Amino acid sequence: MKSQTMARLMLGGMLAFALIFGAGMYYTQVYAYYNRLTPEEIGPVTLLRNDGTAAELSVTALQAIDSNSSPLRFRACFAATTPPVEIAANFAPYPGATPLVGPGWFDCFNAREIGEALEAGAAQAYLWQENVHYGIDRVVAVMPDGRAYAWNQMNRCGEVVYDGEAAPEDCPPAPEV
């Protein structure tokens, strides 16, 4: 009888430990490393024009999060005050834009909706900043109604280097690790 009680206590202790550890891990992954950013911390939203120069895009209602635990965790939502047709006429499209899923609590950013709009041609993606971190571009997608979203996405050079290969000749030199 005493051994059954001891076994139940040990099992209960292991389950409690697993639940506490799991809850801590969940919190760490979903909440702990993210910081909300102010528009001043982000700076101006600049896009690459068709002629290769950069120009500031006027935006409102900017909300953003980032984390220093990964260069891919940046997400932003805002409204472009320039009409999307004017943006499309003046700025160079960013091919292969693929929004990355953000934390569920940052509910203005829906990667599935953005990705579907990009695939359907309803939204258009543009380069905000090339190599915001080595091999990582900051991309903006503008919806037909002017809603806009931004995220960091690995570029061609980053995909090669972060897979452990040498940087291709037409890429900037990889940083020393």
Sequence and secondary structure as in RCSB ss.txt:
>XXXX:A:sequence
MKSQTMARLMLGGMLAFALIFGAGMYYTQVYAYYNRLTPEEIGPVTLLRNDGTAAELSVTALQAIDSNSSPLRFR
ACFAATTPPVEIAANFAPYPGATPLVGPGWFDCFNAREIGEALEAGAAQAYLWQENVHYGIDRVVAVMPDGRAYA
WNQMNRCGEVVYDGEAAPEDCPPAPEV
>XXXX:A:secstr
 HHHHHHHHHHHHHHHHHHHHHHHHHHIIIIITEEEE HHHH  EEEEBTTS EEEE EEEEEEEEETT TT  E
EEEEESS HHHHHHHB B TT       TT TT  HHHHHHHHHHTSSEEEEEEEEEETTEEEEEEE TTSEEEE
EEEE HHHHHHTTT    TTS      
